Amino acid sequence: MREQLSKILESHPFAQSKRYPALLHYIVEHTLNGEAHLLKERTLGVEVFARPLDYETSEDPIVRVSAAEIRKRLAQYYQDPSHDGELRIELRTGSYIPDFYFTEQASVPGNSPANSSVGGCVSIAVTKPIKVSRSRRSALIWIFSVTAALVAAALFFASFAHREDKLRLVWGSFLSSPVPVVISVGEQALDQPPGTMNADSLNAREHVRSTYALHFSDVQALTRIIDFLDDHHHAYRLQTAQATTYTDLRQGPAILIGAFGNQWTLRAVQPLRYRFVRDDQHQLFWVEDQKDPKSRKWIEDMSQPYSVMNQDFAIVARFADPETREPVVILAGVGENGTRAASEFLTDHEDVRTVDKSLLHKDNFEIVIRTQVINGASGPPQIVAIETW
């Protein structure tokens, strides 16, 4: 595999660049070394492209852009007929873990076709009949090498399939529903103009100031969710919370983004154990545990300077809404960083790996997560409470 990697990196599509060979070499080497779990966007940005530890991946897409270019250049490399029959290295959309396989299986002495596939995911098999050396030693070495490659690939893809399976459990029936998902995004009210609020009497500037706008963090969360649904080929309808109606939510599954700017989120979590509460007089916002309502351990004081805020909290939930009788997924933060962290939790294999798989088999769950905030950037989501039913 390393020999094939070297061959690719020396080819025309890669030889004239420094960025793309560096990323491809890094992800292949770490995969072969059994470190595929380290291949996350932020880690790659820091290790390969020398980004700071707290850089914002949603604002600096260098890893995603480079990965897309690598996919294109790999396709160009394998389009050359002279590379037919070579080991293929590919990078699937939405993943930074490379796949290794041959394009066609061939009959090899001692290897039946049934034994040449690994977990139904990938084949490490030869493309055409190979003339094996008459030397028994060479044959044994060859068989040992192929077996070792098969075992390594099996272990790797079994690990990947396990992570993918957990992420699917988080989403439950959403990914199998034939009905498009309604995505309802919360809005923030802009400053209201003085005087009359009659829409017919407002000038253009007053009209803009009287409307609602999406918060940037909600847009970032929305982007991650849409990318995830696109990767799983699931249809969706996007609309603001103000435009969403009760009828919309009764037509099929719904994803509710944002807390205090989304009235549908506040309605949905009201009967749950964990819900959002606010004290506008003191500018306090928090997640309340209804079994311990006096505790305010998951609280944000919005009156303090944003620069000194060092943590945020969010609710991630999947449950059947008793009123609409449809499945609902909620990702909503007390503040903007919480919502962003919630979206990462729902779309990142590594973030869900800490959840006990038995909990995800429940029909309904509600999770409270915490994220550390450094210079306005949210860190990885950390689970602080779980309720299932």
N, C-alpha and C positions, 0 to 999 in steps of 0.2 A: 504493500500500500504506500509506503514511503517512497519507493522507487517510482511509482506512478505519479505521486505528488510532485516529485522533482521534475519529472518529464513535463507535467502540466505547467509548472512555474517557469520552465525554460522555453515554453512555446510562445509564439507570437502574441496571442491575446493577453498574456501576462508579463512577458519579458520587459515591456516598455513602461511598466508601472511599479511603484513601490508600495502603494497603499493596499491594493487588492491581493498581491502575493503574501503580504505580511498577515492579513486577516485569514486567508485561506490556510496558510501554513500553521497559524496558531490554533485554529479550530480543529484541524486534522490531527495535529500532534496531541492535543489535549484529549481528543476522543480516543485515539489509540492508546493513550496512557491511562485510560479509565477515568478521566476527569471531565466527562461530558456535562456533569452537573454544574460545572463552573462557567459554562458558556451562556452567560446572560448578557443582555445588551449593555448594562452599565459596566460590568466587568471587562467586556471587550473594549469599550470606549476608553477605560482607564489603562488597561494593559497594552493594548495595541496602538491606540491613537493618543496616548498621553493626556487624556482629559482628567480634570480634577476629580477627586472622589465624590464630591457632591454635585457634579454637573447634572443638568436637567436633560434627560434623554428625549423628552418631548420637544424641547427647543433646539437640540443639537442632534439631528438624525444621522450623523456620520456613519454609525454602525449599520443602520437599516439601508442607507443609500449604497454603502460599500457592498453589503451582502447582495443587494439586487444586481449590482454590476457584476459581481462574481458569478451569479447564476447565468447572466447573459454571456459572459466570457467562457464559462464552462460549456454552454450550449454551442458556442462558436468552435471551441476546440473539438468537440465530438462530432461536429458536422463534417469534418474532414474525413473522407473515406479511409485515409491511411491509419486512422485511429480506431477503426472497426475492430472489435474483438478485445480491446483493452479494458482493463478494470475501470469502471466508471465511478467517479466521485461527483456527487450531486448535493445541492443544498436546497432543501424544500422551502417554499414560501412560509414565512412565519416561524422558522426554526433556524438556529445557528449550529445545529448538530448535523454533520455531513452523513450522507448515505454512501455505502460502498457496494457495488454489485457488478456482475457481468450481464450483458444483455440477453444472451441465449444460453440455455443449458446444453451440455453435451454429455454423451455417454463416456464414462471413464471407468476402467476396470476397477471393480470393488466399490463403486459408487453408483447406487441406483438413483433415478431422478427424484424419488421420494425423499431421499436423504440429502438432496442438494439445496433444499430451501430451509430458511431459518425463520421459524415462527410465522410463516406465511407473509413475512414483510419484505424479505430481500433474498436474492439468490447469490451465493458466492460459488459460482460454477463457471466452467470454461465454456467458451463460445463455439469451439469446433473441436473435433477429435484431435487429441494430442499424441504425437509419437513419443511414447515414454522410452527412456533409455533402457537398453537391455541390462544395464547394471542394476542388480537388485538393490544395492545400496542407494542408488539415485532414486529408484522408484519409492523406496521407503521414506527417503527424505522428502520427496514430493508429496506423498500421501500425508506424512506428518504435518507438513506446512499447511496443506489445505484443511486438514482437520483442526489445526490450531486456529486458523482464520475463521472456520465455521463456529468454533466454540466461542471465540472472542466476539464475533458478530452476534451470536445468539444471546450472550450475556448482555451486550450493549442494547440490543433492540428489545429484550425482555424488560430492561430497566426503563427504556423510553416508553414502551407500551404501558407500563405500570403508572408512570406519571400522567400519560394521556388519559388513562382510565380514571384516575382520580379527578382530573379536571372535568371529565364528562359527568362524573358523579355529582360534582358541585352544581352543574347546570341541570341535571336531571332530565325531565321530559322536554325541556326547551329545545334541545338540539334535534329531537325526533318529531316535534310537532309540525304538521303540514301547513299550519296557519302562520302567516307572517307575524313576527313579534312587533308589538307596539313599543317604541322607545320614547318615553316621555321625559324631557329634560327640564329641570327647574330653571327659573329666571330670577333675575335681580331687578327690582324697580329702580329706575333712574330718578334723579331729583325732579320733583314736580314743579312746574312753572307757577308763578304767583297768579292770582286772579281766577277767572273762570276756567273750568275744565271741560266746557262744552266742546266736543271734538270739531264741530263745524266752525268754531270761532278761533281755533288755534292756527298760528302761522306755522311754516315748515319747521323752524327751529324748535318752537314750543311742542310741536307734535313729536319730534324726536326725543325731547326730554321727558315727555309724558308716557313713553312706552317702556317696555321691559327689554332687558338684554341678557344674553347668556354669559355667565362668568367664564373666564378663560380656563379655570381648572375643570369646570364641567365639560367644556369643549374637549379638553385633553382626555378626560374619562370617556366621553362619547366616542372619540377617535379610537381608543383601545377596544371598546366594545364592538364597534362597527368592523374593525379589522378582524376581530375574533369571529364574528358571525360570518364575515366574508370567507375566512379560511375554512369554515365548516359549511359553506354553501347554504346558509340559512337566510331566508328573506326577512325583511323588516320594514316597518313604517316609522319614520322619524317625525316627531312633533313636539312642540313646547308644552309645558305643563298648563299654560293658560289656554292653549288650543285643545288640550285633551279633555274628552268628556267621559262620563260614566259609561256611556254606550260603547265607546272605544275600548274600554277596559274589559267589557263583557264579551268582546268578540274573539278573544284569544289571549295568549301569554303576553305579559307586559314586563318591561324593564324600566324601573323608576330611578332616575339619576338626580342626586341633590336632595337636601333635607329641607331647610327652612325656606327655600325658594320654590319648593314643589309641594303643593297642597295634597297631592295624591300620595306622596311618601308619608307625610304626617298622618294622613287618614289611615293608611295601611298598617303602620307600626303602632298606632294608638292602643290596640288591644293586646299587643305582644308584650313579652316580659321586658324587653329593652325598647325604649322609645325616646324621642327627642323632646326636650323641654327648654323653654327660654324665659328669661327674666329681662324684659326690655328696659325696665327702669335702671337696672344695674349693668346692663349689657352683658349678661351671663347666659351662656348657651351650653347645654350638656346632654349626655346620654344618661337617662335615668333607668335604674334597675327597680322595677315595680315591687320586687320582693324586699328591697332595701331603699325605699324612696328618700330617706334622709341623707343617704350617702351621695356625695358629689365628687367622686373620685375621677370621673371622666368629664371634666368641665373645662371650658375655655372662657377666659375673661377678655371679651372683645374690646374693652375700653383701654387695654394696654397697647403700647406700640407694637406694630406687627413685627418689628425687628427683634423683639425679645421673646416672641412666642417660640417655644422649643418642642412642642408636641401637639398632636391633634388626634381626634378619635372619630370612628365611623361605625356604621352598622352595615353589615353584609347579610342579606337574608334571602332565602328561597322558600316559598310556602304557597299553599293554596288559599287564595283570598276567600274567606267565608261568604262575602257579599257578592262578588262577581263570579265565584266558583271557577276561577281561572288561575293558573300558576303565575306567580309574581316573583321577580328578582329585584332586590333593592341594593343599591350601592350609594351610600349617602354619608357625608362627613359633617361633623359639627362645623368645621371650617373647610377651606378650599383644599388643604393638604390631605385631609381625611378622605374626601371624595376621590382624589387622585389615587391614594393608596388603596382604596376599596376596589377601584377598577383594575389595579395591578393584581390584587389578590384573585380576582375572578378570571383573569386571563393569563396568568403566569404559572407554568408547571411547578417551578421551584417554590412559589409562595404557598401552594396548597399541599405540598408534600408533608408538612408538619401536622396536618389534620388527620385524626384517626379515621381510617377508611370506614369503620363500622358506623361512625356518626353520619357519614355522607350517604349511607344507605337509607337513612330516615327520610320520611316523606317531606318533612319540614325542618328547617334549621334557621337560627338567627345567631350571628357572630358579631361580637364587638371587637374591633381591632384598634390598635394604637400605632401611630407612626411618629418617629422622631423627626423634628424639623430643624434643619441647619441652614441658616442664611436663606430662608424661604423655600428650600427644597425638601421634599418629603423623603424619608428613608423607607426601607422595606416594611411592609405591614406585619405587625405582631399580634397574635390572638391573645386577648385578655379575658374573654368570656364566651361560652357557647351554650345555647339552649336548643334542644331538639324535641320534637313531638311527632 
